[in-house]
Structure formats: structure tokens, C-alpha cells
């Protein structure tokens, strides 16, 4: 019997012990009488042996880092990659729709993350610095959306999505990351202010229930190398002013939010308002599209936002300089300016 | 899946690690990385034919696996699932990257690097290098689908069912692709198969010597 191709594949399966009992018996009967099959089997064995004796290559550098030992690292996109190619931009544009739709759903996870973030900071302080997110991780961020997989914010494994990991020269500065609330409208970007913020006690935090404007500010103890950097886009150099230029509430159903600094690769923005529970988290639209996009809110949330302007916005991501997260204030409850704070 | 560790205990150990990761001990994931990184890399190198791409995809696959861990339902082994992620990434990469069109050429280039880092074998070094380089080149000449199957079977030691899960194809397709791949390699490696017969490799069960 001359083996057909279909029959021949039985030989491969026979070689790999992947046949049923009956098939195996059939092949063995053929092998007794069919010299072509015996020859072919021998050749297939030879091929398999050759492949299996191949050297086992090893990674030139073992995978030592990943989101499993540094969860914040996945929140560190490299902005240059995002804007490098038209394809990339188009990709972001196309995924933006999905992200917007998903953003409302992820608020619950973020609220959990917020509650647990302080713990997360301590835990992260024990981990090594990521030094830099790999290109693979950046690609992962892209794929996370395009493949409809959970983004870090959505993933309940990430209990510290609001936690920033400061790195300077590859050295983890996680211990320096904390959240503070303070009463000010603008904050000159000076080291003294950072130190002042450090000294604020929880009792000095604004009670959100009063509906007074509040802000939170995450900072690094690492002083900025360039004091002309401002906390907010559009703010005068050297100051961090709260500005509706970057946070614009559109009456009705839309809420526009966008950080426009091109060197600010923020991944996500978190929005709180007294009228919204849980907080809303969304990817930083600027990071995604380079243009402002609107978050479509459910009517009741839109109404809530109208009544209670957003009081807190956090940015999750990596800065090319030293600041990670800024929080802005909106509303009429601002009681102290930065100058007062500096007194 | 071929393993020196008893499968049952290995699976249990893996399950414990996965449970730990899911419960928040994310650093435990590194155990899985350590266990599988080189095997996955070897597969990706064979499939992509480019060391840098293979390393990138390997890293990315672990990252993605970690982030998607909640979606892993243990219907297959973690290793199989990880491979599926990696192969999908590799496919995406091939689509995006024009370099994939010259994969054969690249593979020839990397072959010598791989051989330098390989452990010595009973074969004479020069002879061995020549053989292995030829094998790399032959693998690179295969159709990607066939190369994937033979990589998973003969380099990764997966059974047909696992290969079918990774590549999301029927088991019958696995068998036919694997057979064609071996036939093609036989034709490409004829002279070296004679060499191999001088240094026979122990065959697996079910094969009459």
C-alpha cells in the first residue's frame, strides 16, 4: 500500500504517540508489510531527533521586572512612542472610543484602589525600581485596550493604580509618594512648598463633605531639576495654578478633561465629585489622542457634576520630569491661595 | 507537556502560585516567569527568528498574562495559555513588522549567536555548529504555520491537544501540519539526517527502534 498524505500523517502521530489504540494497531500492521512506511517512519524519526537536539537558547537577560513586582511600571508609557508614528496615533484614536466607554465601568475599581492605595505605597516601596518601562510594557498598554483586556485600572489585582512610583536615576522614590490635601488655589513650584505640604497633617485636609474645594497633591521629595516646570499646563512658569483651562465642565452631559502637556505622559485621570460615587477614572485623553475628548456621562452623573463641580482630579502616570500627579480645584470653596499657604 | 517534574505535583504547585497571585501576592508571579521564560523565549526565537523580537514578545507575553490572569480559567495549563498569548503577540508582530518577510535571512544570522551560547554536545563542535545552523535555516524556511507547530511539538514538548489550544486549530490540523513540516525538513536536511543517524537520539515511547 502506497501511503497517501493523509495516511502518512498517521505516522507522524504514531511517532508522537498521539494515536488511539485502533489507529496505532493499524499503523503497526502496515509497518510490518509496508517498506515505504518503515522508511518514512525512520526519516521522520531522524527529523524529530535533529530538531530536538537543537541547543536551548536562553534569554540574554532574564526577565527581572514586570508589573508583578512593580505594578506602577505598567502605568509608565513612553510618550515618544505614542506620538512617533501616524499608525500609533490612529491606533490611539480608534481605541479611544472603547476606552471612553470603559471608563465609566472602571470607576468602581478605582475607588477600591484609592482606599487601598496607602497600603500599596508601602508595599511598592519594598520593590525595586522599574528604572523604565520597557517597550513591551508600552505595547502592552496599547494591546490592553485593543484586545479588550483589562487595563490596569480595571484589573482588581491592581490595588495601587493611584500610586505613583517616582524614580530618579533608576532609584525608587516610592516612599516619597503620598497624598495631601491643601487649601490653595495656586502653588508656586518651590521646594519649600513641597516641604510644607509634607508637614500638613490629616486634620488639615479639607473635608469633602463641606463641599469646599479641595485638592490633593502627590509629589516627590526629589526636587525638580527645572523649576520652570509648572504643575499645570497653561500655568505661568514656576507656578501651579488651578485653571479651568484644563478642566472644563460642560453643562449638560459632557465633561471634558484633558492635560495638554506633551511631555506629560499621564496614563489616566481620576475624577471625583461629591455628586459621583464611585469616582470616575478614565485614560488621559491627551495621552491617547493629543486632543481633548469628551467623557459622555450618564444623565444623573452629569446632573450631579453640574451641582457639584469636580473637586479632585488626579493624574496617573509618569512624568518626564519629577511630578507625577496633580490635583486641581474647581468651585467656589477655595479659601486660601498659595500665598496664604506660604505664610 | 513534557516535564521532569511529575505533572500532578507540578500542576498543583502552579495552581498555588496562581492563587497567590490572584489573592494579591503579585510577586509570586515571578515564580512562573522563572519557570517558563527560557522555554517561551526558545519558542519565540524559533517562530520569529529574531532574538530581539523574541525577547520582546516573551516579556510582553508575561506582562499580558499577568494582567489577564483573571481571565485565565485553567481550562488549559498556564504554560499553554501563556504560549497562546505569546503566539498571538508573535503573529501581531509579524503582521506589523516588515522584518518578518526576511525571517529566513535573520534566522541565519542569529543561528551563529545561538550556537555560541549553546552548551557543548557530544558532537564535534564544528560539525555540530554546522548542523545546527542548517537546522535553524531550515526551520526558518518553513511556512510560519508549520514552523509554529513543530516548534511547539519538538522544541516545547507539547502534545497535540496543547498545540491545538495554543494555535486554536483542530487536532487534526496539528497532525497534518506537523507531518508536512517534518517532511519538508526531511527534504531540507537530508544530509544532516544521515549525520544524525550516526549520533542517534533516544526516541520516545511508542517508537520502535
HADDOCK unambig.tbl for C-alpha pairs under 7 A between the chains (distance, minus, plus):
assign (segid A and resid 9 and name CA) (segid B and resid 175 and name CA) 6.32 0.50 0.50
assign (segid A and resid 9 and name CA) (segid B and resid 176 and name CA) 5.68 0.50 0.50
assign (segid A and resid 9 and name CA) (segid B and resid 179 and name CA) 5.34 0.50 0.50
assign (segid A and resid 12 and name CA) (segid B and resid 179 and name CA) 5.58 0.50 0.50
assign (segid A and resid 13 and name CA) (segid B and resid 175 and name CA) 6.43 0.50 0.50
assign (segid A and resid 15 and name CA) (segid B and resid 206 and name CA) 6.62 0.50 0.50
assign (segid A and resid 15 and name CA) (segid B and resid 207 and name CA) 5.73 0.50 0.50
assign (segid A and resid 17 and name CA) (segid B and resid 205 and name CA) 6.96 0.50 0.50
assign (segid A and resid 17 and name CA) (segid B and resid 206 and name CA) 5.71 0.50 0.50
assign (segid A and resid 43 and name CA) (segid B and resid 186 and name CA) 6.84 0.50 0.50
assign (segid A and resid 44 and name CA) (segid B and resid 182 and name CA) 6.30 0.50 0.50
assign (segid A and resid 46 and name CA) (segid B and resid 193 and name CA) 5.66 0.50 0.50
assign (segid A and resid 46 and name CA) (segid B and resid 196 and name CA) 6.61 0.50 0.50
assign (segid A and resid 46 and name CA) (segid B and resid 197 and name CA) 6.90 0.50 0.50
assign (segid A and resid 47 and name CA) (segid B and resid 182 and name CA) 6.26 0.50 0.50
assign (segid A and resid 47 and name CA) (segid B and resid 185 and name CA) 6.66 0.50 0.50
assign (segid A and resid 47 and name CA) (segid B and resid 186 and name CA) 5.87 0.50 0.50
assign (segid A and resid 47 and name CA) (segid B and resid 193 and name CA) 6.60 0.50 0.50
assign (segid A and resid 48 and name CA) (segid B and resid 154 and name CA) 6.66 0.50 0.50
assign (segid A and resid 49 and name CA) (segid B and resid 201 and name CA) 5.61 0.50 0.50
assign (segid A and resid 50 and name CA) (segid B and resid 196 and name CA) 6.48 0.50 0.50
assign (segid A and resid 51 and name CA) (segid B and resid 154 and name CA) 6.39 0.50 0.50
assign (segid A and resid 52 and name CA) (segid B and resid 154 and name CA) 5.76 0.50 0.50
assign (segid A and resid 52 and name CA) (segid B and resid 155 and name CA) 6.03 0.50 0.50
assign (segid A and resid 54 and name CA) (segid B and resid 132 and name CA) 6.31 0.50 0.50
assign (segid A and resid 55 and name CA) (segid B and resid 118 and name CA) 5.34 0.50 0.50
assign (segid A and resid 55 and name CA) (segid B and resid 119 and name CA) 6.90 0.50 0.50
assign (segid A and resid 56 and name CA) (segid B and resid 42 and name CA) 6.57 0.50 0.50
assign (segid A and resid 56 and name CA) (segid B and resid 118 and name CA) 6.70 0.50 0.50
assign (segid A and resid 57 and name CA) (segid B and resid 42 and name CA) 5.59 0.50 0.50
assign (segid A and resid 57 and name CA) (segid B and resid 114 and name CA) 6.09 0.50 0.50
assign (segid A and resid 57 and name CA) (segid B and resid 118 and name CA) 6.70 0.50 0.50
assign (segid A and resid 58 and name CA) (segid B and resid 38 and name CA) 5.17 0.50 0.50
assign (segid A and resid 58 and name CA) (segid B and resid 41 and name CA) 6.91 0.50 0.50
assign (segid A and resid 58 and name CA) (segid B and resid 42 and name CA) 6.84 0.50 0.50
assign (segid A and resid 59 and name CA) (segid B and resid 38 and name CA) 6.01 0.50 0.50
assign (segid A and resid 59 and name CA) (segid B and resid 41 and name CA) 6.57 0.50 0.50
assign (segid A and resid 59 and name CA) (segid B and resid 55 and name CA) 6.78 0.50 0.50
assign (segid A and resid 63 and name CA) (segid B and resid 59 and name CA) 6.61 0.50 0.50
assign (segid A and resid 66 and name CA) (segid B and resid 63 and name CA) 6.24 0.50 0.50
assign (segid A and resid 67 and name CA) (segid B and resid 63 and name CA) 6.54 0.50 0.50
assign (segid A and resid 68 and name CA) (segid B and resid 26 and name CA) 4.83 0.50 0.50
assign (segid A and resid 68 and name CA) (segid B and resid 27 and name CA) 5.13 0.50 0.50
assign (segid A and resid 68 and name CA) (segid B and resid 29 and name CA) 6.07 0.50 0.50
assign (segid A and resid 68 and name CA) (segid B and resid 66 and name CA) 6.87 0.50 0.50
assign (segid A and resid 69 and name CA) (segid B and resid 26 and name CA) 6.47 0.50 0.50
assign (segid A and resid 69 and name CA) (segid B and resid 27 and name CA) 4.91 0.50 0.50
assign (segid A and resid 136 and name CA) (segid B and resid 56 and name CA) 5.85 0.50 0.50
assign (segid A and resid 136 and name CA) (segid B and resid 59 and name CA) 6.56 0.50 0.50
assign (segid A and resid 136 and name CA) (segid B and resid 60 and name CA) 5.04 0.50 0.50
assign (segid A and resid 137 and name CA) (segid B and resid 60 and name CA) 6.36 0.50 0.50
assign (segid A and resid 137 and name CA) (segid B and resid 63 and name CA) 6.99 0.50 0.50
assign (segid A and resid 140 and name CA) (segid B and resid 60 and name CA) 6.41 0.50 0.50
assign (segid A and resid 140 and name CA) (segid B and resid 64 and name CA) 6.45 0.50 0.50
assign (segid A and resid 149 and name CA) (segid B and resid 68 and name CA) 6.62 0.50 0.50
assign (segid A and resid 150 and name CA) (segid B and resid 68 and name CA) 6.67 0.50 0.50
assign (segid A and resid 157 and name CA) (segid B and resid 22 and name CA) 6.70 0.50 0.50
assign (segid A and resid 157 and name CA) (segid B and resid 24 and name CA) 6.15 0.50 0.50
